[in-house]
């Protein structure tokens, strides 16, 4: 099974860059059969994730919760009314994922969203979001474990 985790965001805008910070935290963990990408704000991130059996996107998401709150949902869970406020980017993340699904052979798409507190110039995450990084990494590791059968083999 080809699994890709992509952290998306702009590290110059504090909590907007949380996906990139999570990608770097995952790079410090030995994950066999998992490709981890710091996607930043680059539209070119689409090419290396084509044909992924499972795609996990990590990004800042405005869901109306408390700063640092973590959301997990599938691409298909998003209604047309919701997609306009979920992404903090100029081009909707949801629109990009729907286009990728049509163009490439991408299987399951899971989005791990983190409620931002501060979207302003700065390289540091807010304390509320920074303290959630270990929990976010654990959620992603659990998501990866769900991709394995009880004997530890990767499902296909």
ChimeraX attribute file (.defattr): number of C-alpha atoms within 10 A of each C-alpha:
attribute: neighborCount
match mode: 1-to-1
recipient: residues
	/A:1	14
	/A:2	18
	/A:3	22
	/A:4	23
	/A:5	26
	/A:6	24
	/A:7	27
	/A:8	27
	/A:9	25
	/A:10	25
	/A:11	20
	/A:12	15
	/A:13	17
	/A:14	21
	/A:15	34
	/A:16	29
	/A:17	26
	/A:18	33
	/A:19	30
	/A:20	25
	/A:21	24
	/A:22	25
	/A:23	22
	/A:24	15
	/A:25	15
	/A:26	20
	/A:27	13
	/A:28	8
	/A:29	10
	/A:30	8
	/A:31	12
	/A:32	7
	/A:33	11
	/A:34	15
	/A:35	17
	/A:36	20
	/A:37	22
	/A:38	20
	/A:39	21
	/A:40	22
	/A:41	16
	/A:42	11
	/A:43	10
	/A:44	10
	/A:45	15
	/A:46	15
	/A:47	10
	/A:48	11
	/A:49	23
	/A:50	18
	/A:51	18
	/A:52	20
	/A:53	18
	/A:54	21
	/A:55	23
	/A:56	22
	/A:57	25
	/A:58	29
	/A:59	31
	/A:60	30
	/A:61	25
	/A:62	19
	/A:63	18
	/A:64	11
	/A:65	14
	/A:66	14
	/A:67	19
	/A:68	24
	/A:69	19
	/A:70	20
	/A:71	19
	/A:72	17
	/A:73	12
	/A:74	13
	/A:75	17
	/A:76	11
	/A:77	10
	/A:78	12
	/A:79	9
	/A:80	8
	/A:81	8
	/A:82	12
	/A:83	14
	/A:84	14
	/A:85	13
	/A:86	19
	/A:87	19
	/A:88	18
	/A:89	15
	/A:90	7
	/A:91	11
	/A:92	15
	/A:93	19
	/A:94	19
	/A:95	13
	/A:96	12
	/A:97	17
	/A:98	14
	/A:99	12
	/A:100	17
	/A:101	16
	/A:102	9
	/A:103	11
	/A:104	14
	/A:105	12
	/A:106	19
	/A:107	15
	/A:108	14
	/A:109	19
	/A:110	20
	/A:111	20
	/A:112	21
	/A:113	24
	/A:114	28
	/A:115	23
	/A:116	28
	/A:117	21
	/A:118	18
	/A:119	17
	/A:120	11
	/A:121	13
	/A:122	14
	/A:123	14
	/A:124	17
	/A:125	23
	/A:126	18
	/A:127	13
	/A:128	17
	/A:129	24
	/A:130	15
	/A:131	12
	/A:132	16
	/A:133	19
	/A:134	12
	/A:135	11
	/A:136	24
	/A:137	16
	/A:138	13
	/A:139	16
	/A:140	22
	/A:141	15
	/A:142	11
	/A:143	15
	/A:144	18
	/A:145	14
	/A:146	13
	/A:147	18
	/A:148	14
	/A:149	11
	/A:150	10
	/A:151	6
	/A:152	10
	/A:153	11
	/A:154	16
	/A:155	12
	/A:156	10
